[in-house]
């Protein structure tokens, strides 16, 4: 045994529980109920957080989808307005009138639409 080190590791046999400590380890019904209530409240709060997060994510998705659609519609509107201006410009209308054989408008000409 000289020069050798023996390490003792605790085992179940070494941890003897006395009757006194068993009484101290007993948990009252009230404490168990409080712990159960705390766990239940945490589960409820976590569920509410998930539902609220999902709602915010969905509303954000809809918002950005509508925003993108609005930008596309505005771009299409500007293209259509430009096309309308080109088709109704004075030069194009005069060119169409010449092709149909109409005379160019004079200064004294008026058009009344009813």
Sine and cosine of phi, psi and omega as CSV:
sin_phi,cos_phi,sin_psi,cos_psi,sin_omega,cos_omega
0.00,0.00,-0.17,0.98,-0.05,-1.00
-0.95,0.31,0.78,-0.62,0.06,-1.00
0.99,0.11,0.01,1.00,0.02,-1.00
-0.96,-0.29,0.62,-0.78,0.01,-1.00
-0.94,-0.34,0.79,-0.61,0.04,-1.00
-0.95,-0.30,0.78,-0.63,0.01,-1.00
-0.97,-0.23,0.80,-0.59,0.04,-1.00
-0.98,-0.18,0.80,-0.60,0.03,-1.00
-0.96,-0.28,0.64,-0.77,-0.02,-1.00
-0.92,0.39,0.60,-0.80,-0.01,-1.00
-0.76,-0.66,0.18,-0.98,0.01,-1.00
-0.85,0.53,-0.55,0.83,-0.03,-1.00
-0.92,0.40,-0.48,0.88,-0.05,-1.00
-0.99,0.11,-0.36,0.93,-0.05,-1.00
-0.99,-0.12,1.00,0.09,0.00,-1.00
-1.00,0.02,0.77,-0.64,-0.03,-1.00
-0.98,-0.20,0.80,-0.61,0.02,-1.00
-1.00,0.10,0.28,-0.96,0.01,-1.00
-0.89,0.45,-0.48,0.88,-0.02,-1.00
-0.93,0.38,-0.69,0.72,-0.04,-1.00
-0.95,0.30,-0.47,0.88,0.07,-1.00
-0.90,0.43,-0.63,0.78,0.02,-1.00
-0.92,0.40,-0.58,0.81,0.01,-1.00
-0.95,0.32,-0.47,0.88,-0.03,-1.00
-0.98,0.21,-0.27,0.96,0.00,-1.00
-0.91,0.43,0.72,-0.70,-0.01,-1.00
-0.97,-0.25,0.71,-0.70,-0.04,-1.00
-0.95,0.30,0.34,-0.94,0.00,-1.00
-0.88,0.47,-0.62,0.78,0.00,-1.00
-0.88,0.48,-0.68,0.73,0.00,-1.00
-0.91,0.41,-0.63,0.78,0.06,-1.00
-0.89,0.45,-0.67,0.74,0.01,-1.00
-0.91,0.41,-0.65,0.76,0.03,-1.00
-0.89,0.45,-0.67,0.75,0.03,-1.00
-0.90,0.43,-0.66,0.75,0.04,-1.00
-0.91,0.42,-0.65,0.76,0.03,-1.00
-0.90,0.43,-0.68,0.73,0.04,-1.00
-0.88,0.48,-0.69,0.73,0.02,-1.00
-0.89,0.45,-0.69,0.73,0.02,-1.00
-0.88,0.47,-0.70,0.71,0.02,-1.00
-0.90,0.44,-0.62,0.78,0.05,-1.00
-0.90,0.44,-0.65,0.76,0.03,-1.00
-0.90,0.43,-0.68,0.73,0.02,-1.00
-0.89,0.45,-0.73,0.69,0.00,-1.00
-0.89,0.46,-0.66,0.75,0.04,-1.00
-0.90,0.44,-0.65,0.76,0.04,-1.00
-0.90,0.44,-0.70,0.71,0.04,-1.00
-0.88,0.48,-0.64,0.76,0.03,-1.00
-0.89,0.46,-0.68,0.73,0.02,-1.00
-0.90,0.43,-0.67,0.74,0.00,-1.00
-0.91,0.41,-0.70,0.72,0.01,-1.00
-0.90,0.44,-0.66,0.75,0.03,-1.00
-0.89,0.45,-0.68,0.74,0.04,-1.00
-0.88,0.47,-0.65,0.76,0.04,-1.00
-0.89,0.45,-0.69,0.72,0.01,-1.00
-0.90,0.43,-0.66,0.75,0.01,-1.00
-0.89,0.45,-0.68,0.73,-0.01,-1.00
-0.90,0.43,-0.71,0.70,0.00,-1.00
-0.90,0.44,-0.62,0.79,0.05,-1.00
-0.90,0.43,-0.66,0.75,0.03,-1.00
-0.87,0.49,-0.72,0.69,0.00,-1.00
-0.89,0.45,-0.68,0.73,-0.01,-1.00
-0.86,0.51,-0.75,0.66,-0.05,-1.00
-0.95,0.32,-0.50,0.86,0.07,-1.00
-0.91,0.42,-0.71,0.70,0.01,-1.00
-0.92,0.40,-0.63,0.77,0.01,-1.00
-0.88,0.47,-0.68,0.73,0.02,-1.00
-0.91,0.41,-0.66,0.75,0.03,-1.00
-0.90,0.43,-0.62,0.79,0.03,-1.00
-0.89,0.45,-0.69,0.73,0.02,-1.00
-0.89,0.46,-0.65,0.76,0.02,-1.00
-0.91,0.42,-0.66,0.75,0.01,-1.00
-0.92,0.38,-0.60,0.80,0.05,-1.00
-0.91,0.42,-0.64,0.76,0.04,-1.00
-0.90,0.44,-0.68,0.74,0.03,-1.00
-0.91,0.42,-0.61,0.79,0.02,-1.00
-0.89,0.45,-0.70,0.72,0.00,-1.00
-0.90,0.43,-0.62,0.79,0.04,-1.00
-0.90,0.45,-0.70,0.72,-0.01,-1.00
-0.92,0.38,-0.61,0.80,0.05,-1.00
-0.91,0.42,-0.64,0.77,0.03,-1.00
-0.90,0.43,-0.66,0.75,0.03,-1.00
-0.91,0.42,-0.65,0.76,0.04,-1.00
-0.89,0.47,-0.69,0.73,0.03,-1.00
-0.88,0.47,-0.65,0.76,0.01,-1.00
-0.92,0.39,-0.65,0.76,-0.04,-1.00
-0.96,0.27,-0.43,0.90,-0.03,-1.00
-0.96,-0.28,0.22,0.98,0.00,-1.00
-0.94,0.34,0.37,-0.93,-0.06,-1.00
-0.87,0.50,-0.67,0.74,-0.05,-1.00
-0.90,0.43,-0.67,0.75,-0.03,-1.00
-0.93,0.36,-0.66,0.75,0.01,-1.00
-0.90,0.43,-0.66,0.75,0.04,-1.00
-0.90,0.43,-0.63,0.77,0.02,-1.00
-0.89,0.45,-0.68,0.73,0.04,-1.00
-0.90,0.43,-0.62,0.79,0.01,-1.00
-0.91,0.42,-0.66,0.75,0.03,-1.00
-0.89,0.46,-0.65,0.76,0.00,-1.00
-0.91,0.42,-0.54,0.84,0.01,-1.00
-0.99,0.13,-0.15,0.99,0.03,-1.00
1.00,0.02,0.32,0.95,0.03,-1.00
-1.00,0.06,0.44,-0.90,0.04,-1.00
-0.99,0.11,0.44,-0.90,0.04,-1.00
-0.92,0.39,0.49,-0.87,-0.04,-1.00
-0.93,0.38,0.59,-0.81,0.06,-1.00
-0.98,-0.19,0.16,-0.99,-0.06,-1.00
-0.91,0.41,-0.54,0.84,-0.07,-1.00
-1.00,0.00,0.02,1.00,-0.03,-1.00
-0.97,0.24,0.69,-0.72,0.09,-1.00
-0.76,-0.65,0.57,-0.82,0.05,-1.00
-0.88,-0.48,0.82,-0.57,0.05,-1.00
-0.94,-0.34,0.81,-0.59,0.03,-1.00
-0.95,-0.32,0.73,-0.68,-0.01,-1.00
-0.87,-0.48,0.00,0.00,0.00,0.00
